Amino acid sequence: KLVLAIGVLSLLLVAISQHSSMYYYFDDKNVYHRTWSYMISVGLPLCGMLLDLSMLVQRRHSVSKELFVSLASFIAFPVAAGIIQVWFYNFSLVGMSIGISMILMFLVMTVEQNWEIEQLEQSNAETTERLEIATTLNQCVKELSGATDISKSIDNLLEIIGKYFSADRTYVFEFDYEKNVLNN
C-alpha cells in the first residue's frame, strides 16, 4: 500500500511539473536546467522500488530463481538508470531499462507459466490414469464378489481386463502338473 501511495504521489507530482517549473525549466536561451526538487522525481520512485526489493528479498524462497532474477532486474535496472540519469541529462536510461526489464519479466513469466501448465497436464494425466485403474479394479472386485457362477465371473473378469488393456483376446491358462499339460 505504501508503494502504491508513493506511485500515486509521484504521478501527481509529474503531472504538476508539466505545468510548472517544479522539476526543470528552460532559460532565455532555451537551455534545460534542473531544479533542486528534481531529486524528488527520482527519490520517490527509488523509495518505492527499494521497498519492493525489500519485500522481494524477504520472500525470495517462495518464488523460482528465474522469477526472482527477473523481478529483481525490474527493480535494479531502473534504479541504476535513474542514478546515472541524475548525472547525464539527455539520455533516457530509465525508459530503456524498464522496457528491457518488462521483456525479461515477460519471458520468464511465460516460461514459468508453460512449466506450470505442463505440470498440471502431467498431473491431470496421472489422475485420469489412476481413476481409470481404480474404476477397473472396482469392476473386477464387483464381478468376483457377486459371483454365483465362478466360471461366468471369470469370463466377465477377463472381458473387463481385456477392455482395460485394449486386448484382442484374453485367456486363462491352467497347468496340470500331474499330466504335465497346459490348457486354456
MARFI-620672 format. One line per field, with one value per residue (C-alpha): residue number from 1; residue in one letter; y, z, x. Coordinates in nm, 3 decimals. Layout:
num: [NUM|...]
residu: [a|...]
c2: [Y|...]
c3: [Z|...]
c1: [X|...]
// end
This chain:
num: [1|2|3|4|5|6|7|8|9|10|11|12|13|14|15|16|17|18|19|20|21|22|23|24|25|26|27|28|29|30|31|32|33|34|35|36|37|38|39|40|41|42|43|44|45|46|47|48|49|50|51|52|53|54|55|56|57|58|59|60|61|62|63|64|65|66|67|68|69|70|71|72|73|74|75|76|77|78|79|80|81|82|83|84|85|86|87|88|89|90|91|92|93|94|95|96|97|98|99|100|101|102|103|104|105|106|107|108|109|110|111|112|113|114|115|116|117|118|119|120|121|122|123|124|125|126|127|128|129|130|131|132|133|134|135|136|137|138|139|140|141|142|143|144|145|146|147|148|149|150|151|152|153|154|155|156|157|158|159|160|161|162|163|164|165|166|167|168|169|170|171|172|173|174|175|176|177|178|179|180|181|182|183|184]
residu: [k|l|v|l|a|i|g|v|l|s|l|l|l|v|a|i|s|q|h|s|s|m|y|y|y|f|d|d|k|n|v|y|h|r|t|w|s|y|m|i|s|v|g|l|p|l|c|g|m|l|l|d|l|s|m|l|v|q|r|r|h|s|v|s|k|e|l|f|v|s|l|a|s|f|i|a|f|p|v|a|a|g|i|i|q|v|w|f|y|n|f|s|l|v|g|m|s|i|g|i|s|m|i|l|m|f|l|v|m|t|v|e|q|n|w|e|i|e|q|l|e|q|s|n|a|e|t|t|e|r|l|e|i|a|t|t|l|n|q|c|v|k|e|l|s|g|a|t|d|i|s|k|s|i|d|n|l|l|e|i|i|g|k|y|f|s|a|d|r|t|y|v|f|e|f|d|y|e|k|n|v|l|n|n]
c2: [0.000|0.232|0.169|0.235|0.563|0.662|0.580|0.786|1.080|1.055|1.058|1.363|1.548|1.467|1.599|1.918|1.952|1.956|2.287|2.443|2.463|2.222|1.974|2.164|2.480|2.631|2.960|3.253|3.066|2.755|2.560|2.286|2.323|2.102|2.247|2.123|1.944|1.724|1.483|1.427|1.288|1.036|0.980|0.888|0.609|0.497|0.461|0.261|0.032|-0.023|-0.115|-0.362|-0.501|-0.544|-0.743|-0.949|-1.037|-1.133|-1.367|-1.497|-1.857|-1.861|-1.781|-1.959|-1.844|-1.723|-1.522|-1.373|-1.260|-1.107|-0.924|-0.804|-0.678|-0.491|-0.300|-0.290|-0.166|0.140|0.224|0.206|0.403|0.664|0.713|0.750|0.985|1.220|1.295|1.279|1.485|1.382|1.001|0.825|0.521|0.477|0.414|0.181|-0.016|-0.051|-0.182|-0.437|-0.542|-0.581|-0.802|-1.011|-1.045|-1.140|-1.410|-1.556|-1.547|-1.716|-1.991|-2.038|-2.047|-2.302|-2.514|-2.490|-2.583|-2.883|-2.989|-2.956|-3.158|-3.433|-3.431|-3.443|-3.737|-3.922|-3.856|-3.977|-4.293|-4.361|-4.309|-4.550|-4.812|-4.768|-4.795|-5.113|-5.266|-5.182|-5.353|-5.660|-5.673|-5.629|-5.909|-6.153|-6.062|-6.103|-6.425|-6.714|-6.884|-6.861|-6.971|-6.691|-6.443|-6.535|-6.482|-6.140|-6.055|-6.140|-5.917|-5.624|-5.673|-5.712|-5.383|-5.204|-5.314|-5.284|-5.651|-5.854|-6.152|-6.277|-6.627|-6.821|-7.086|-7.383|-7.603|-7.964|-8.080|-8.443|-8.473|-8.208|-8.026|-7.661|-7.582|-7.254]
c3: [0.000|0.077|-0.265|-0.431|-0.240|-0.343|-0.704|-0.700|-0.537|-0.797|-1.080|-0.936|-0.898|-1.257|-1.378|-1.177|-1.301|-1.662|-1.596|-1.366|-1.319|-1.028|-1.164|-1.455|-1.659|-1.979|-1.960|-2.206|-2.440|-2.434|-2.224|-1.997|-1.622|-1.334|-1.008|-0.661|-0.644|-0.941|-0.685|-0.560|-0.903|-0.872|-0.496|-0.464|-0.725|-0.586|-0.239|-0.385|-0.576|-0.272|-0.067|-0.342|-0.344|0.033|0.007|-0.282|-0.083|0.218|0.003|-0.223|-0.113|-0.226|-0.593|-0.851|-0.912|-1.263|-1.141|-0.858|-1.101|-1.344|-1.067|-0.915|-1.255|-1.292|-0.982|-1.027|-1.389|-1.339|-1.009|-1.172|-1.474|-1.251|-1.060|-1.386|-1.529|-1.235|-1.377|-1.753|-1.890|-2.242|-2.236|-2.114|-1.947|-1.719|-2.004|-2.177|-1.861|-1.777|-2.130|-2.102|-1.758|-1.885|-2.172|-1.934|-1.691|-1.976|-2.098|-1.752|-1.666|-1.998|-1.937|-1.580|-1.689|-1.959|-1.698|-1.462|-1.742|-1.830|-1.465|-1.447|-1.766|-1.631|-1.302|-1.487|-1.699|-1.389|-1.208|-1.508|-1.529|-1.155|-1.181|-1.474|-1.282|-0.971|-1.177|-1.348|-1.015|-0.868|-1.165|-1.111|-0.737|-0.805|-1.062|-0.834|-0.510|-0.650|-0.835|-0.822|-1.126|-1.088|-1.446|-1.584|-1.342|-1.466|-1.826|-1.730|-1.540|-1.846|-2.055|-1.814|-1.814|-2.193|-2.240|-1.999|-2.190|-2.532|-2.593|-2.882|-2.653|-2.301|-2.171|-1.850|-1.865|-1.630|-1.580|-1.486|-1.309|-1.291|-1.666|-1.749|-1.970|-2.024|-2.102|-2.193]
c1: [0.000|0.287|0.447|0.110|0.078|0.432|0.347|0.029|0.211|0.490|0.236|0.061|0.391|0.490|0.153|0.205|0.563|0.444|0.266|0.525|0.898|0.887|1.149|1.306|1.286|1.422|1.610|1.603|1.839|1.616|1.866|1.732|1.801|1.701|1.578|1.668|1.331|1.423|1.568|1.210|1.115|1.398|1.384|1.015|1.020|1.356|1.200|0.910|1.144|1.364|1.056|0.955|1.310|1.296|0.972|1.113|1.426|1.214|1.001|1.279|1.226|0.862|0.940|1.154|1.510|1.423|1.124|1.330|1.602|1.353|1.163|1.490|1.605|1.275|1.383|1.761|1.778|1.556|1.727|2.071|1.948|1.786|2.109|2.303|2.039|2.083|2.430|2.351|2.060|1.971|1.968|1.655|1.804|1.504|1.261|1.504|1.581|1.211|1.149|1.430|1.306|0.949|1.067|1.277|0.986|0.752|0.990|1.047|0.675|0.591|0.847|0.723|0.358|0.441|0.619|0.319|0.078|0.295|0.298|-0.081|-0.124|0.103|-0.085|-0.417|-0.298|-0.176|-0.505|-0.705|-0.492|-0.533|-0.908|-0.926|-0.726|-0.942|-1.261|-1.136|-1.033|-1.374|-1.542|-1.321|-1.398|-1.769|-1.767|-1.587|-1.763|-2.115|-2.039|-2.281|-2.128|-1.749|-1.687|-1.909|-1.749|-1.401|-1.515|-1.660|-1.340|-1.131|-1.356|-1.306|-0.927|-0.920|-1.109|-0.876|-0.565|-0.739|-0.658|-0.794|-0.847|-0.777|-0.707|-0.679|-0.408|-0.425|-0.124|-0.194|0.121|0.012|-0.043|0.218|-0.036|-0.121|-0.487|-0.652]
// end
